[in-house]
Amino acid sequence: MDTDETRLFAAGRIQVLDADITTLEVDAIVNAANRTLQGGGGVDGAIHRAAGPELLAACKKIGPIQTGEVRVTPGFSLPARHVLHAVGPVWKGGGHGEDALLTRCYRTSLDLAAFHGFYSVAFPAISTGVYGFPEERAARIACAAVKVFMATHARPHCIVFCGFGAEPTALIERVVREVFAG
């Protein structure tokens, strides 16, 4: 891991970091991607900028994809060896299957990480930016999906929830403590 991150919580296989996800030396980072996989704002744009133009070329070969789906590419210029591109749902009030689609993003990302034998994977808060998913609700969905997955899978061994800034990181840390330590 990069020395500039702030480790807020570490218990067993789960870590919470306040860091720029593009700086993490892990087997895979998850990109909160859009359906076209062509880059955008927020974490998606940051990952594309840090990975270099090869990432966009690779994404053009595998996109577009549907909401809830995940695809893997190399990390190119990133410290992470791979990128898992997960398309989360746009929040429409909670009555349009958003929870199930977000759960699917986390579960499919973990399934792909396990399939590829990845030791470590780092997640941003999928769908909570411009897609408007309520942050605490998204954090609870993420933690529940990871907890269920971990009960039956040994890999990935290290699962990182990566916040970006004090407030979002404190939220995920609180929810992780409640779900995993309590």
Contacts in CASP RR format, 6 or more apart in sequence:
PFRMAT RR
TARGET T0000
AUTHOR 0000-0000-0000
METHOD contacts of the structure
MODEL  1
MDTDETRLFAAGRIQVLDADITTLEVDAIVNAANRTLQGGGGVDGAIHRA
AGPELLAACKKIGPIQTGEVRVTPGFSLPARHVLHAVGPVWKGGGHGEDA
LLTRCYRTSLDLAAFHGFYSVAFPAISTGVYGFPEERAARIACAAVKVFM
ATHARPHCIVFCGFGAEPTALIERVVREVFAG
1 7 0 8 1.000
1 17 0 8 1.000
1 19 0 8 1.000
1 24 0 8 1.000
1 25 0 8 1.000
1 26 0 8 1.000
2 19 0 8 1.000
2 23 0 8 1.000
2 24 0 8 1.000
2 25 0 8 1.000
2 79 0 8 1.000
4 19 0 8 1.000
4 20 0 8 1.000
4 23 0 8 1.000
5 17 0 8 1.000
5 18 0 8 1.000
5 19 0 8 1.000
5 20 0 8 1.000
5 23 0 8 1.000
5 24 0 8 1.000
6 17 0 8 1.000
6 18 0 8 1.000
6 19 0 8 1.000
6 169 0 8 1.000
7 15 0 8 1.000
7 16 0 8 1.000
7 17 0 8 1.000
8 16 0 8 1.000
8 17 0 8 1.000
8 18 0 8 1.000
8 169 0 8 1.000
8 170 0 8 1.000
8 173 0 8 1.000
9 15 0 8 1.000
9 16 0 8 1.000
9 173 0 8 1.000
9 176 0 8 1.000
9 177 0 8 1.000
10 16 0 8 1.000
11 180 0 8 1.000
11 181 0 8 1.000
13 150 0 8 1.000
13 156 0 8 1.000
13 157 0 8 1.000
13 158 0 8 1.000
13 159 0 8 1.000
14 146 0 8 1.000
14 159 0 8 1.000
14 160 0 8 1.000
14 161 0 8 1.000
14 176 0 8 1.000
14 180 0 8 1.000
15 158 0 8 1.000
15 159 0 8 1.000
15 160 0 8 1.000
15 161 0 8 1.000
16 160 0 8 1.000
16 161 0 8 1.000
16 162 0 8 1.000
16 163 0 8 1.000
16 169 0 8 1.000
16 172 0 8 1.000
16 173 0 8 1.000
16 176 0 8 1.000
17 24 0 8 1.000
17 122 0 8 1.000
17 160 0 8 1.000
17 161 0 8 1.000
17 162 0 8 1.000
17 163 0 8 1.000
17 169 0 8 1.000
18 162 0 8 1.000
18 163 0 8 1.000
18 164 0 8 1.000
18 165 0 8 1.000
18 166 0 8 1.000
18 169 0 8 1.000
19 162 0 8 1.000
19 163 0 8 1.000
19 164 0 8 1.000
20 46 0 8 1.000
20 164 0 8 1.000
21 29 0 8 1.000
21 43 0 8 1.000
21 46 0 8 1.000
21 47 0 8 1.000
21 122 0 8 1.000
21 124 0 8 1.000
21 162 0 8 1.000
21 163 0 8 1.000
21 164 0 8 1.000
22 29 0 8 1.000
22 46 0 8 1.000
22 47 0 8 1.000
22 49 0 8 1.000
22 50 0 8 1.000
22 51 0 8 1.000
22 78 0 8 1.000
22 79 0 8 1.000
22 80 0 8 1.000
23 79 0 8 1.000
24 79 0 8 1.000
24 80 0 8 1.000
24 122 0 8 1.000
24 160 0 8 1.000
24 162 0 8 1.000
25 79 0 8 1.000
25 80 0 8 1.000
26 79 0 8 1.000
26 80 0 8 1.000
26 81 0 8 1.000
26 120 0 8 1.000
26 121 0 8 1.000
26 122 0 8 1.000
26 158 0 8 1.000
26 160 0 8 1.000
27 80 0 8 1.000
27 81 0 8 1.000
27 82 0 8 1.000
27 113 0 8 1.000
27 116 0 8 1.000
27 117 0 8 1.000
27 118 0 8 1.000
27 119 0 8 1.000
27 120 0 8 1.000
27 121 0 8 1.000
27 156 0 8 1.000
28 72 0 8 1.000
28 80 0 8 1.000
28 81 0 8 1.000
28 82 0 8 1.000
28 83 0 8 1.000
28 84 0 8 1.000
28 113 0 8 1.000
28 116 0 8 1.000
28 118 0 8 1.000
28 120 0 8 1.000
28 121 0 8 1.000
28 122 0 8 1.000
28 156 0 8 1.000
29 47 0 8 1.000
29 78 0 8 1.000
29 80 0 8 1.000
29 82 0 8 1.000
29 83 0 8 1.000
29 84 0 8 1.000
29 121 0 8 1.000
29 122 0 8 1.000
29 124 0 8 1.000
29 162 0 8 1.000
30 70 0 8 1.000
30 83 0 8 1.000
30 84 0 8 1.000
30 85 0 8 1.000
30 86 0 8 1.000
30 109 0 8 1.000
30 121 0 8 1.000
30 122 0 8 1.000
30 123 0 8 1.000
30 124 0 8 1.000
30 126 0 8 1.000
31 43 0 8 1.000
31 44 0 8 1.000
31 47 0 8 1.000
31 83 0 8 1.000
31 84 0 8 1.000
31 85 0 8 1.000
31 86 0 8 1.000
31 124 0 8 1.000
32 42 0 8 1.000
32 43 0 8 1.000
32 44 0 8 1.000
32 86 0 8 1.000
32 88 0 8 1.000
32 124 0 8 1.000
32 125 0 8 1.000
32 126 0 8 1.000
32 127 0 8 1.000
32 129 0 8 1.000
32 131 0 8 1.000
33 39 0 8 1.000
33 44 0 8 1.000
33 85 0 8 1.000
33 86 0 8 1.000
33 87 0 8 1.000
33 88 0 8 1.000
34 40 0 8 1.000
34 44 0 8 1.000
34 87 0 8 1.000
35 63 0 8 1.000
35 64 0 8 1.000
35 65 0 8 1.000
35 66 0 8 1.000
35 67 0 8 1.000
35 87 0 8 1.000
36 63 0 8 1.000
36 64 0 8 1.000
37 59 0 8 1.000
37 60 0 8 1.000
37 62 0 8 1.000
37 63 0 8 1.000
37 64 0 8 1.000
37 65 0 8 1.000
37 71 0 8 1.000
37 85 0 8 1.000
38 56 0 8 1.000
38 59 0 8 1.000
38 60 0 8 1.000
39 45 0 8 1.000
39 47 0 8 1.000
39 48 0 8 1.000
39 56 0 8 1.000
39 59 0 8 1.000
40 48 0 8 1.000
41 130 0 8 1.000
42 129 0 8 1.000
42 130 0 8 1.000
43 124 0 8 1.000
43 164 0 8 1.000
47 55 0 8 1.000
47 78 0 8 1.000
47 83 0 8 1.000
48 55 0 8 1.000
48 56 0 8 1.000
50 77 0 8 1.000
50 78 0 8 1.000
51 75 0 8 1.000
51 76 0 8 1.000
51 77 0 8 1.000
51 78 0 8 1.000
51 83 0 8 1.000
52 76 0 8 1.000
52 77 0 8 1.000
54 74 0 8 1.000
54 76 0 8 1.000
54 77 0 8 1.000
55 73 0 8 1.000
55 74 0 8 1.000
55 75 0 8 1.000
55 76 0 8 1.000
55 83 0 8 1.000
58 73 0 8 1.000
58 74 0 8 1.000
58 76 0 8 1.000
59 71 0 8 1.000
59 73 0 8 1.000
59 85 0 8 1.000
62 71 0 8 1.000
62 73 0 8 1.000
62 85 0 8 1.000
63 71 0 8 1.000
65 71 0 8 1.000
65 85 0 8 1.000
65 87 0 8 1.000
66 87 0 8 1.000
67 87 0 8 1.000
67 88 0 8 1.000
67 89 0 8 1.000
67 90 0 8 1.000
67 101 0 8 1.000
68 86 0 8 1.000
68 87 0 8 1.000
68 88 0 8 1.000
68 89 0 8 1.000
68 101 0 8 1.000
68 102 0 8 1.000
68 104 0 8 1.000
68 105 0 8 1.000
68 108 0 8 1.000
69 86 0 8 1.000
69 87 0 8 1.000
69 104 0 8 1.000
69 108 0 8 1.000
70 84 0 8 1.000
70 85 0 8 1.000
70 86 0 8 1.000
70 87 0 8 1.000
70 105 0 8 1.000
70 108 0 8 1.000
70 109 0 8 1.000
70 112 0 8 1.000
71 84 0 8 1.000
71 85 0 8 1.000
72 82 0 8 1.000
72 83 0 8 1.000
72 84 0 8 1.000
72 85 0 8 1.000
72 112 0 8 1.000
72 116 0 8 1.000
73 82 0 8 1.000
73 83 0 8 1.000
73 85 0 8 1.000
74 81 0 8 1.000
74 82 0 8 1.000
74 83 0 8 1.000
75 81 0 8 1.000
75 82 0 8 1.000
75 83 0 8 1.000
80 122 0 8 1.000
82 116 0 8 1.000
82 118 0 8 1.000
84 109 0 8 1.000
84 112 0 8 1.000
84 113 0 8 1.000
84 121 0 8 1.000
86 105 0 8 1.000
86 106 0 8 1.000
86 108 0 8 1.000
86 109 0 8 1.000
86 126 0 8 1.000
87 105 0 8 1.000
88 101 0 8 1.000
88 102 0 8 1.000
88 105 0 8 1.000
88 126 0 8 1.000
88 127 0 8 1.000
88 131 0 8 1.000
88 133 0 8 1.000
89 96 0 8 1.000
89 97 0 8 1.000
89 98 0 8 1.000
89 101 0 8 1.000
89 102 0 8 1.000
89 127 0 8 1.000
89 131 0 8 1.000
89 133 0 8 1.000
90 98 0 8 1.000
90 127 0 8 1.000
90 131 0 8 1.000
90 132 0 8 1.000
90 133 0 8 1.000
91 98 0 8 1.000
91 127 0 8 1.000
91 131 0 8 1.000
91 132 0 8 1.000
91 133 0 8 1.000
91 134 0 8 1.000
92 98 0 8 1.000
98 127 0 8 1.000
98 133 0 8 1.000
99 137 0 8 1.000
99 141 0 8 1.000
102 126 0 8 1.000
102 127 0 8 1.000
102 133 0 8 1.000
102 138 0 8 1.000
102 141 0 8 1.000
102 142 0 8 1.000
103 141 0 8 1.000
103 144 0 8 1.000
103 145 0 8 1.000
105 126 0 8 1.000
105 127 0 8 1.000
106 123 0 8 1.000
106 126 0 8 1.000
106 141 0 8 1.000
106 142 0 8 1.000
106 145 0 8 1.000
106 146 0 8 1.000
106 149 0 8 1.000
107 145 0 8 1.000
107 148 0 8 1.000
107 149 0 8 1.000
109 121 0 8 1.000
109 123 0 8 1.000
110 121 0 8 1.000
110 145 0 8 1.000
110 146 0 8 1.000
110 149 0 8 1.000
110 153 0 8 1.000
110 156 0 8 1.000
110 159 0 8 1.000
111 149 0 8 1.000
113 121 0 8 1.000
113 155 0 8 1.000
113 156 0 8 1.000
114 153 0 8 1.000
114 155 0 8 1.000
114 156 0 8 1.000
117 155 0 8 1.000
117 156 0 8 1.000
118 155 0 8 1.000
118 156 0 8 1.000
119 155 0 8 1.000
119 156 0 8 1.000
119 157 0 8 1.000
119 158 0 8 1.000
120 156 0 8 1.000
120 157 0 8 1.000
120 158 0 8 1.000
120 159 0 8 1.000
120 160 0 8 1.000
121 156 0 8 1.000
121 158 0 8 1.000
121 159 0 8 1.000
121 160 0 8 1.000
122 159 0 8 1.000
122 160 0 8 1.000
122 161 0 8 1.000
122 162 0 8 1.000
123 142 0 8 1.000
123 159 0 8 1.000
123 160 0 8 1.000
123 161 0 8 1.000
123 162 0 8 1.000
124 162 0 8 1.000
124 163 0 8 1.000
124 164 0 8 1.000
125 135 0 8 1.000
125 138 0 8 1.000
125 139 0 8 1.000
125 142 0 8 1.000
125 161 0 8 1.000
125 163 0 8 1.000
125 168 0 8 1.000
125 172 0 8 1.000
126 133 0 8 1.000
126 138 0 8 1.000
126 142 0 8 1.000
127 133 0 8 1.000
127 138 0 8 1.000
128 134 0 8 1.000
128 135 0 8 1.000
128 138 0 8 1.000
128 168 0 8 1.000
135 168 0 8 1.000
135 171 0 8 1.000
136 171 0 8 1.000
136 175 0 8 1.000
139 161 0 8 1.000
139 171 0 8 1.000
139 172 0 8 1.000
139 175 0 8 1.000
139 176 0 8 1.000
140 175 0 8 1.000
140 179 0 8 1.000
142 161 0 8 1.000
142 172 0 8 1.000
143 161 0 8 1.000
143 175 0 8 1.000
143 176 0 8 1.000
143 178 0 8 1.000
143 179 0 8 1.000
143 180 0 8 1.000
144 179 0 8 1.000
146 159 0 8 1.000
147 179 0 8 1.000
147 180 0 8 1.000
150 159 0 8 1.000
161 172 0 8 1.000
161 176 0 8 1.000
163 169 0 8 1.000
163 172 0 8 1.000
END
